[in-house]
């Protein structure tokens, strides 16, 4: 029995001597240090370089996007009372712009005129407005579709014109 215990103890001591962890004793706590911690600085440097590279790429992409699509100059807001678009409405719409414009035109006693060829994929808008003037709703729609179409209101002939870009 003692021989078996002695053999187990010797094997245990031999295996403990083969471990790769080194212990640094500071105060009363033993803290293991692993060999891969030496490479952690290299990994942090590479990670920081990658972050800088991604940041530069995003900045250049933003510059290209800004050059390709400059800021849109918007016309001044519509004089809602003069145009007859001061009535308040609540709208919750996600879908094509044309049916929404037709509903707004029906509610305000306007007609809709469509100019240009509609794109193959309909122009989609997302409007959520509660107790908002029709003029503000039209302005919101106009902001959303400015790359594909524009909206012009003719109060004298009571026409809302949807002009698709070529």
C-alpha positions as CSV (number, residue, x, y, z in Angstrom):
1,X,0.0,0.0,0.0
2,X,2.8,2.4,0.9
3,X,4.6,1.5,-2.4
4,X,1.5,2.5,-4.4
5,X,1.2,5.7,-2.5
6,X,4.9,6.5,-3.0
7,X,4.6,5.8,-6.7
8,X,1.5,8.1,-7.1
9,X,3.3,10.9,-5.2
10,X,6.4,10.6,-7.4
11,X,4.3,10.6,-10.6
12,X,2.4,13.6,-9.3
13,X,5.6,15.6,-8.5
14,X,6.9,14.7,-12.0
15,X,3.8,15.9,-13.7
16,X,3.7,19.1,-11.6
17,X,7.2,19.8,-12.8
18,X,6.1,19.6,-16.4
19,X,3.4,22.3,-16.2
20,X,3.8,25.5,-18.2
21,X,2.3,27.9,-15.7
22,X,4.6,30.1,-13.7
23,X,3.4,31.6,-10.5
24,X,4.4,35.1,-9.4
25,X,3.8,35.6,-5.7
26,X,2.7,39.0,-4.8
27,X,1.6,39.7,-1.2
28,X,-0.3,36.6,-0.2
29,X,-2.0,35.7,-3.6
30,X,-0.4,33.5,-6.2
31,X,-1.2,34.8,-9.7
32,X,-0.5,32.5,-12.7
33,X,1.2,34.0,-15.7
34,X,0.8,32.2,-19.0
35,X,3.3,32.2,-21.9
36,X,0.7,33.5,-24.3
37,X,0.5,36.8,-22.4
38,X,3.7,37.9,-24.1
39,X,1.8,37.8,-27.4
40,X,-1.1,39.8,-26.0
41,X,0.7,43.1,-26.7
42,X,1.2,42.1,-30.4
43,X,-2.5,41.2,-30.6
44,X,-3.5,44.6,-29.1
45,X,-1.2,46.4,-31.5
46,X,-2.7,44.6,-34.5
47,X,-6.2,45.2,-33.2
48,X,-5.5,48.9,-32.8
49,X,-4.1,49.1,-36.4
50,X,-7.2,47.3,-37.7
51,X,-9.4,49.8,-35.9
52,X,-7.5,52.8,-37.3
53,X,-7.7,51.2,-40.8
54,X,-11.5,50.7,-40.5
55,X,-11.9,54.2,-39.2
56,X,-10.0,55.7,-42.2
57,X,-12.0,53.5,-44.6
58,X,-15.3,54.7,-43.1
59,X,-14.1,58.4,-43.3
60,X,-13.2,58.0,-47.0
61,X,-16.5,56.2,-47.7
62,X,-18.4,59.1,-46.0
63,X,-16.5,61.6,-48.2
64,X,-17.3,59.7,-51.4
65,X,-21.0,59.5,-50.3
66,X,-21.1,63.2,-49.6
67,X,-19.6,64.0,-53.0
68,X,-21.9,61.7,-54.8
69,X,-25.1,62.9,-53.0
70,X,-24.6,66.6,-52.0
71,X,-27.0,68.1,-49.5
72,X,-30.4,68.9,-51.0
73,X,-31.5,72.5,-51.0
74,X,-35.1,72.3,-49.9
75,X,-37.7,74.9,-50.9
76,X,-39.1,77.0,-48.1
77,X,-42.0,75.4,-46.2
78,X,-45.4,75.6,-47.9
79,X,-47.7,78.4,-46.7
80,X,-50.3,75.9,-45.4
81,X,-53.3,78.3,-44.9
82,X,-52.9,79.9,-48.3
83,X,-52.6,76.5,-50.1
84,X,-55.5,75.0,-48.2
85,X,-53.3,72.5,-46.5
86,X,-53.6,73.6,-42.9
87,X,-56.1,71.0,-41.9
88,X,-54.8,68.5,-39.4
89,X,-54.5,64.8,-40.1
90,X,-53.1,61.6,-38.6
91,X,-51.2,59.3,-41.0
92,X,-49.6,56.0,-40.4
93,X,-48.3,54.8,-43.8
94,X,-45.5,52.6,-45.0
95,X,-45.8,51.9,-48.7
96,X,-45.7,53.5,-52.2
97,X,-45.8,57.2,-52.4
98,X,-48.4,57.6,-55.1
99,X,-51.4,56.0,-53.3
100,X,-50.6,58.1,-50.2
101,X,-50.6,61.3,-52.3
102,X,-53.9,60.4,-53.9
103,X,-55.4,60.0,-50.4
104,X,-54.0,63.3,-49.3
105,X,-55.3,64.9,-52.5
106,X,-58.8,63.5,-51.9
107,X,-58.9,64.8,-48.3
108,X,-57.7,68.3,-49.4
109,X,-59.8,68.5,-52.6
110,X,-56.7,68.5,-54.8
111,X,-55.9,66.4,-57.9
112,X,-52.7,64.4,-58.4
113,X,-50.7,64.7,-61.6
114,X,-47.9,62.2,-62.2
115,X,-45.0,63.3,-64.5
116,X,-42.2,61.1,-65.7
117,X,-41.9,57.3,-65.7
118,X,-42.3,55.6,-62.4
119,X,-39.3,53.4,-61.4
120,X,-39.7,49.7,-61.7
121,X,-39.5,49.4,-57.9
122,X,-42.0,51.8,-56.3
123,X,-40.8,54.7,-54.2
124,X,-41.5,53.7,-50.6
125,X,-42.2,56.2,-47.8
126,X,-42.7,55.7,-44.1
127,X,-44.9,58.4,-42.5
128,X,-46.2,58.4,-38.9
129,X,-47.9,61.7,-38.0
130,X,-50.5,62.5,-35.5
131,X,-52.5,65.8,-35.7
132,X,-50.2,67.2,-38.3
133,X,-50.9,69.7,-41.1
134,X,-51.1,68.3,-44.6
135,X,-48.4,70.7,-45.6
136,X,-46.0,69.2,-43.1
137,X,-46.9,65.7,-44.2
138,X,-46.2,66.6,-47.8
139,X,-42.9,68.1,-46.8
140,X,-42.0,64.9,-44.9
141,X,-42.9,62.8,-48.0
142,X,-40.8,65.2,-50.1
143,X,-37.8,64.7,-47.9
144,X,-38.0,61.0,-48.1
145,X,-38.3,60.8,-51.9
146,X,-35.9,63.6,-52.9
147,X,-33.5,61.2,-54.7
148,X,-36.2,59.6,-56.9
149,X,-39.0,62.2,-57.3
150,X,-40.2,65.6,-56.1
151,X,-43.6,67.0,-55.1
152,X,-44.8,70.4,-56.4
153,X,-48.1,71.9,-55.1
154,X,-50.1,74.3,-57.3
155,X,-52.7,76.0,-55.1
156,X,-54.5,78.0,-57.9
157,X,-55.3,74.9,-59.9
158,X,-55.4,72.7,-56.8
159,X,-52.9,70.1,-58.2
160,X,-50.3,68.1,-56.3
161,X,-47.7,67.1,-58.9
162,X,-45.4,64.1,-58.4
163,X,-42.4,64.4,-60.7
164,X,-40.3,61.3,-61.1
165,X,-36.6,61.9,-61.8
166,X,-35.3,60.5,-65.1
